[in-house]
Amino acid sequence: MAIIEKMLTEMDNEKLMSNEPIKELEGKNVAIVAMGQSQIDFHLSQTHSVEFDEVWAINAMIGVLPNIDRAFILDPMSRFLDTEDAGTMTPMMRRLLPQCKFPIYTCELDNRVPSAIDYPIESIVSDLGCSYFNNTIPYAIAFALWNKVKQLSLFGIDFTYRNNMHFAEAGRSCTEFWLSKCIDAGIQIEVAPRSSLLDMDIPMQEKLYGYHRLNDPKITYQDGPNMSVCKLSEVQIQETPKPVGIINRNDLELNPVEPEKY
């Protein structure tokens, strides 16, 4: 009971301070997790003990992630509580929103969701000098920029999929615009490897348009804190080791592997 009261007190204090940057966030490593397919990379990161200072959930991810520090749901809570506009997410959101114990940044307070906090739109637009927001994710990225985090790791923020060119969600350009502002501010950006955001899922030899048509295309790579360019032939690509097979009654032609070879 004391823990819950402490959390509610902290959220009350955060509501009072919502128009000012949060000092504790400066220099932090933050993961933003949305609902795209590359969210799986976040779950995989957790199985490999990758740690983040904070995890921020986008929309319905409040029903999926185990340890959430903040959530961003810029639609009014009434969209989930009073209408069916959110489709199949509606029952889950109606059940969870009144119970959440972490701050939910949104556009309008609702007494039915005690943890809802007004997104500091006035301060962010004034301090960052920009008001380009056409989906929820840029609000979270701008919030990170405003609070001077050190690193942003992005999962489930996909918009398009290479294996389905007939499907696309609006908002990618706005999201990448805000990521560009973060990069200019010195924030390190990490994107889930299977996400299309910032062309992350495109092979490195195809990322630079025009150069990708050359026999020896130029590629970019991270060189410490800087980005550098070189020819593909100048890069030593580590060969992926061949998997060791499992021998069973049907693998008559597969001989046991000699230990010294692996």
C-alpha positions as CSV (number, residue, x, y, z in Angstrom):
1,M,0.0,0.0,0.0
2,A,2.8,2.4,0.9
3,I,4.5,1.7,-2.5
4,I,1.3,2.5,-4.4
5,E,0.8,5.7,-2.4
6,K,4.5,6.7,-3.1
7,M,3.9,6.1,-6.9
8,L,0.7,8.2,-6.8
9,T,2.5,11.0,-5.0
10,E,5.3,10.9,-7.5
11,M,2.8,11.2,-10.4
12,D,1.0,14.1,-8.6
13,N,4.3,15.9,-8.4
14,E,5.0,15.1,-12.1
15,K,1.7,16.6,-13.0
16,L,2.6,19.8,-11.3
17,M,6.0,19.9,-13.0
18,S,4.7,18.6,-16.4
19,N,5.6,21.9,-18.2
20,E,9.2,21.7,-17.1
21,P,11.9,19.2,-18.3
22,I,12.5,16.3,-15.9
23,K,16.1,16.6,-14.6
24,E,16.3,12.9,-13.9
25,L,15.9,12.1,-17.6
26,E,18.9,14.0,-18.7
27,G,21.6,11.7,-20.0
28,K,19.4,8.6,-19.8
29,N,19.1,5.6,-22.2
30,V,15.5,5.3,-23.1
31,A,13.6,2.6,-25.1
32,I,10.4,3.6,-27.0
33,V,8.3,0.6,-27.9
34,A,5.4,0.8,-30.3
35,M,3.1,-1.7,-31.9
36,G,4.9,-2.6,-35.2
37,Q,6.4,-6.0,-36.0
38,S,9.9,-4.9,-34.9
39,Q,8.7,-4.8,-31.3
40,I,10.0,-8.4,-31.3
41,D,13.5,-7.0,-31.2
42,F,12.7,-5.3,-27.9
43,H,11.6,-8.7,-26.4
44,L,14.7,-10.3,-27.8
45,S,16.8,-7.6,-26.2
46,Q,15.3,-8.4,-22.9
47,T,16.1,-12.1,-23.2
48,H,19.8,-11.0,-23.8
49,S,19.8,-8.8,-20.6
50,V,19.9,-5.5,-22.5
51,E,19.0,-2.8,-20.0
52,F,17.4,0.6,-20.4
53,D,17.1,3.4,-17.9
54,E,13.4,3.8,-18.9
55,V,11.0,2.1,-21.2
56,W,8.2,4.2,-22.8
57,A,5.1,2.5,-24.2
58,I,3.1,3.8,-27.2
59,N,-0.6,3.3,-27.1
60,A,-1.7,-0.4,-26.7
61,M,1.8,-1.5,-25.7
62,I,0.7,-0.7,-22.2
63,G,-1.0,-4.1,-22.3
64,V,2.2,-5.9,-23.5
65,L,5.3,-4.5,-21.8
66,P,6.1,-5.7,-18.2
67,N,7.9,-2.7,-16.8
68,I,6.8,0.6,-18.2
69,D,8.1,4.0,-16.9
70,R,5.9,6.2,-19.1
71,A,3.3,5.9,-21.8
72,F,2.3,8.2,-24.6
73,I,-1.3,8.0,-25.7
74,L,-2.1,11.3,-27.4
75,D,-5.7,10.4,-28.3
76,P,-8.1,11.5,-25.6
77,M,-9.0,8.7,-23.1
78,S,-12.6,9.0,-24.2
79,R,-11.7,7.4,-27.6
80,F,-11.1,4.2,-25.7
81,L,-13.6,4.5,-22.9
82,D,-16.6,5.9,-24.7
83,T,-16.3,4.7,-28.3
84,E,-15.3,1.7,-30.4
85,D,-13.0,3.7,-32.6
86,A,-9.9,1.8,-31.5
87,G,-11.3,-1.4,-32.8
88,T,-10.0,-4.6,-31.2
89,M,-7.8,-2.7,-28.8
90,T,-10.8,-1.2,-27.1
91,P,-11.6,-4.0,-24.5
92,M,-8.0,-4.2,-23.4
93,M,-7.6,-0.4,-23.1
94,R,-10.8,0.0,-21.2
95,R,-9.6,-2.6,-18.7
96,L,-6.1,-1.2,-18.2
97,L,-6.3,2.5,-18.5
98,P,-8.0,3.1,-15.1
99,Q,-5.5,0.8,-13.5
100,C,-2.2,2.2,-14.8
101,K,0.3,3.3,-12.2
102,F,2.8,5.0,-14.6
103,P,2.3,8.5,-16.1
104,I,0.3,8.5,-19.4
105,Y,1.0,11.6,-21.5
106,T,-2.1,12.6,-23.4
107,C,-4.0,15.6,-24.8
108,E,-6.8,15.8,-22.3
109,L,-7.2,14.7,-18.6
110,D,-9.9,12.3,-17.7
111,N,-10.9,11.5,-14.1
112,R,-11.4,7.9,-15.1
113,V,-7.6,7.5,-15.8
114,P,-5.9,8.9,-12.6
115,S,-2.4,8.5,-14.1
116,A,-3.1,10.7,-17.2
117,I,-0.9,13.7,-17.5
118,D,-1.2,16.7,-19.8
119,Y,1.5,16.4,-22.5
120,P,3.6,19.6,-22.2
121,I,2.7,20.8,-25.7
122,E,3.1,24.5,-25.0
123,S,6.5,24.2,-23.5
124,I,7.8,21.7,-26.1
125,V,6.6,23.8,-29.0
126,S,8.0,27.0,-27.5
127,D,11.3,25.5,-26.4
128,L,12.0,23.4,-29.5
129,G,10.5,25.8,-32.0
130,C,8.5,23.3,-33.9
131,S,4.9,22.0,-34.0
132,Y,5.1,19.2,-36.6
133,F,3.2,16.3,-34.9
134,N,1.0,14.0,-37.0
135,N,1.1,10.8,-34.9
136,T,1.9,9.8,-31.4
137,I,5.5,8.7,-31.8
138,P,6.9,12.1,-32.6
139,Y,5.5,13.4,-29.4
140,A,7.5,10.8,-27.5
141,I,10.6,11.6,-29.5
142,A,10.2,15.3,-28.9
143,F,9.7,14.7,-25.2
144,A,13.0,12.8,-25.2
145,L,14.8,15.6,-27.0
146,W,13.3,18.2,-24.7
147,N,14.5,16.3,-21.7
148,K,18.0,15.8,-23.2
149,V,18.2,12.0,-23.0
150,K,21.5,10.5,-24.1
151,Q,20.2,7.6,-26.2
152,L,17.0,6.5,-27.8
153,S,16.4,2.9,-28.8
154,L,13.3,2.5,-31.0
155,F,11.3,-0.7,-31.4
156,G,8.0,-1.4,-33.2
157,I,8.2,1.8,-35.1
158,D,7.9,0.5,-38.7
159,F,5.3,2.2,-40.9
160,T,6.2,0.1,-43.9
161,Y,7.3,-3.5,-44.5
162,R,9.5,-4.6,-47.3
163,N,7.6,-7.9,-47.8
164,N,4.3,-6.0,-48.2
165,M,4.7,-2.9,-50.4
166,H,0.9,-2.4,-50.5
167,F,0.7,-1.6,-46.8
168,A,1.9,1.6,-45.2
169,E,1.0,3.8,-42.2
170,A,1.1,7.6,-42.2
171,G,3.6,9.4,-40.1
172,R,7.0,8.1,-41.0
173,S,8.3,11.4,-42.4
174,C,7.3,13.2,-39.2
175,T,9.0,10.6,-37.0
176,E,12.2,10.7,-39.0
177,F,12.1,14.5,-39.0
178,W,12.2,14.5,-35.2
179,L,14.9,11.8,-35.1
180,S,17.0,14.1,-37.3
181,K,16.6,16.9,-34.7
182,C,17.7,14.4,-32.0
183,I,20.8,13.4,-34.0
184,D,21.7,17.1,-34.5
185,A,21.4,17.5,-30.7
186,G,23.9,14.7,-30.2
187,I,21.4,12.0,-29.1
188,Q,22.5,8.5,-30.1
189,I,19.7,6.8,-32.1
190,E,19.4,3.0,-32.2
191,V,16.7,1.4,-34.4
192,A,15.4,-2.2,-34.3
193,P,17.2,-4.1,-37.0
194,R,14.0,-5.4,-38.7
195,S,12.4,-1.9,-38.8
196,S,12.1,0.1,-42.0
197,L,12.7,3.3,-40.0
198,L,15.7,5.2,-41.3
199,D,16.1,2.4,-43.8
200,M,17.4,0.1,-41.1
201,D,16.2,-3.1,-42.8
202,I,17.9,-2.3,-46.1
203,P,21.3,-4.1,-46.8
204,M,24.2,-1.7,-46.1
205,Q,25.4,-1.9,-49.8
206,E,22.0,-0.6,-50.9
207,K,21.5,2.3,-48.5
208,L,23.2,5.1,-50.6
209,Y,21.1,5.7,-53.7
210,G,23.1,5.8,-56.9
211,Y,26.2,4.3,-55.3
212,H,24.2,1.1,-54.9
213,R,24.3,0.5,-58.7
214,L,28.1,0.3,-58.7
215,N,30.1,-2.9,-58.8
216,D,31.8,-1.8,-55.6
217,P,29.2,0.4,-53.8
218,K,30.1,2.9,-51.1
219,I,28.7,2.2,-47.7
220,T,28.4,4.1,-44.4
221,Y,29.4,2.9,-41.0
222,Q,29.7,4.1,-37.5
223,D,33.2,5.2,-36.6
224,G,33.1,5.9,-32.9
225,P,30.9,9.0,-32.5
226,N,31.1,9.8,-36.2
227,M,29.7,8.4,-39.5
228,S,32.2,7.5,-42.2
229,V,32.0,6.3,-45.8
230,C,34.1,3.7,-47.6
231,K,33.9,1.2,-50.4
232,L,32.3,-2.2,-49.7
233,S,35.5,-3.9,-50.8
234,E,37.4,-2.1,-48.0
235,V,35.2,-3.7,-45.4
236,Q,36.0,-7.1,-43.9
237,I,32.7,-9.0,-43.6
238,Q,32.7,-11.7,-41.1
239,E,31.5,-15.0,-42.5
240,T,28.6,-16.4,-40.7
241,P,29.6,-19.8,-39.3
242,K,27.7,-22.8,-40.6
243,P,25.2,-24.2,-38.0
244,V,26.1,-27.6,-36.5
245,G,23.4,-30.1,-37.5
246,I,21.5,-32.3,-35.1
247,I,22.0,-36.0,-35.9
248,N,18.9,-38.2,-35.7
249,R,17.8,-41.4,-37.4
250,N,17.1,-39.6,-40.7
251,D,20.5,-37.9,-40.9
252,L,22.3,-40.9,-42.4
253,E,24.7,-38.7,-44.4
254,L,25.6,-36.3,-41.7
255,N,28.8,-37.2,-39.9
256,P,29.6,-36.0,-36.4
257,V,31.5,-32.7,-36.4
258,E,35.1,-32.8,-35.5
259,P,35.5,-30.6,-32.3
260,E,38.7,-28.9,-33.5
261,K,36.9,-27.5,-36.5
262,Y,34.5,-25.4,-34.4
